[in-house]
Every structure is written in structure tokens, then in C-alpha cells.
């Protein structure tokens, strides 16, 4: 009997981008009879396989993978929707006797799984699309003023230049007639809430991560990332959608539009990704209590001893 059968119900692997998490997850799943489940907010999108560093076909052939590339780029996927997707997958894996190995760098996703999420109802796509079409050319300062008229509490909380959060608050108020703040005290439990879990944060040296990020971006370019972004650009999606803000996408679109040289676009993508890796480390340090930081070369042994030794 494995230790998973005795207690541990799932393995959670987090860490900065390019830290080797995906390869670690595959090896744990291979050794322990598990399934790799995505916990990265960009790797859910079907439009972007290469530039989001989704697992390769070879990796997917080693063990089952779930929740990769299952969402269309036109969808504004949320932590609530992600948690619902995971809940369905967990039920299937329990039935099959497969250990869930959740891996990714999106702290909010992990938090939704383990601590629950606010009860903000999803904004209907028709409402969202109509609203965004109306305000597409409107200055952010004017949007903040509009928010102040209908939801002064959130207007007070948000910076006048924070366009994304201002629009989110306006959309929720438009769809529900309530301030987004009124939902934040109401929480739904996450699908992993209260379960025995192994939580590992892969923590390589900062300079090693930075170098790996730069090399990986160059590799992605060689593997067709520019063509992938060009196809996404042709869809003419709302630039505020998450898929349009994936690291590397804005710079490459600017290059395709003729406003940025290719070398500059690559450098911008690398810099944005390095900054994101730093934020990931900060998030987990301050937001995710109970996670065990492990060096990359020790992570597999730690996991195997805890789960399937």
C-alpha cells in the first residue's frame, strides 16, 4: 500500500516558471501511479501551447495529463471555473485510483483549491462583451470615475490607473447590481480543502531561474512561438483577455504590428517572464503558508518518501 492510499490525497507542486516543475510532476506521477493536473492559468488555453511552455507530446505520452489547453482563448477563465474543473477531474481520478499531481505557478489557483474562493458569480459573456465594447476607447481615469458613481467602496480601494481591476469591478456590478466587495467575505470551499496534501515549492537559485527563462524563450521562438502568436493575433480578441497578456504575447504582437523589432520583442518577453518569476516567489512566501520549499535536485526524493516510498 502506498502512502497515498494511507493518507496523502494529492501532491501540489509550485515554484517559479522555468524551475523544472513539469518534469518533476511527470516523474512523481510515473513512479506513483498518478496523473498530472495543470495549475497554471495560461496553460489552460488552447491557443498557446508553445509560448506558455505546456508539456510536450513526449511528456504527455509518459503519464496522463489533464486540464491543459482545454479553454478557448476568447474565454476569461477564472479561479472559480478552474476549481470546478479540478473538482470534476479529482472525482474521476479517485474512481480510477490515480494520484493527482497538481503542478503550476499560479498561486491564486492553488489558493482556490486549498482555501476556497469568494462567491462572486461569473459575469455572463454577453454582458462582459457588451460592456467591453462600450468602454474599449474610454480612458481608465473615466472608468474609475464611473466606478465611483456606482461602487464608491471599490473606487476608493483601487488605484485610478488599475484598468483591469476597475473593469472587473464594473462588470460585476453591472451583472449583479452589487459591489464586488460585498462578495469577498462569502467563500466557497475548495475541492482540496481539509484534505491531507503534500505541498512542495521548488526553489532554485534566482540566477539559475533567470538564465533558464532566457534560454527557454529562445527555444520557444525556434519552435514556432511567433507563428502561434500570429494566429492568436488574427482572432482579434479583446486585448484585456488573459490569453492576450501571456508573457511574450504583447511584445510579439507589437513586433507583428511593426512597432517593435524582433530582438526587442524577445527581450521584452524574457524580462516580463523574469519579473513574473520574482513575483511568484514573493506570492508563495507571503500568501501560501504550509508549503515546503525544496531545492530542485532534492524535490523528487522528498515527494517519493512522502507519497509512494
JORA-V727310 format. One record per run of one state. SS is the DSSP state (H for helix, E for strand, L for the rest). FROM is the first residue (numbers start at 1). TO is the last residue. Records with the same first field share a line. If there is no record, write none. Layout:
SS=FROM-TO  FROM-TO
This chain:
L=1-2  7-9  16-20  33-33  39-44  46-56  63-64  67-70  72-78  97-98  104-106  116-116  119-124  136-139  151-151  158-162  177-179  184-186  189-196  203-205  223-224  235-241  246-248  257-261  288-291  295-295  308-309
H=3-6  21-32  57-62  79-96  107-115  125-135  140-150  152-157  163-176  180-183  206-222  225-234  242-245  249-256  262-287  296-307
E=10-15  34-38  45-45  65-66  71-71  99-103  117-118  187-188  197-202  292-294
